[in-house]
Amino acid sequence: MSEIDAFRERYERHVGHVAAGDMKSALAEMVPANLPTVFDGVDVPRGAIDGHRIVGVRADGDRMIGEAVYVYEGREIGLRSIWENHDGTWLAAALENFAPGDAS
């Protein structure tokens, strides 16, 4: 399995945790040192998700990028996560929003 395929599986599992409202598992897949500020200024779903779709997974240098759109409270939230490899494990290090209409 290629590195991007392995990351895609990890990212799909992570998005599943978010969609299920399992924030404990989702947070466990993030860089612990970044948790105090990773959500600052980022619009994220905070409750039951009505729907979701993964719109992109790609490598960007030594990082991986995952993009998903979540349907929450009648609106769509585009959420991009930037992942870093920490001792052989991909962990989300940063979050940012994107316009869902810009999703590829």
Buried (B, 14 or more C-beta within 10 A) or exposed (E): EEEEEEBBEBBEEBBBBBBEBEEEBBBEBBBEEBEEEBEEEBBBBEEEBBEBBBBBBEEEEEBBBBBBBBBBEEEBBBBBBBBBBEEEEBBBBBBBEBEBEEBE
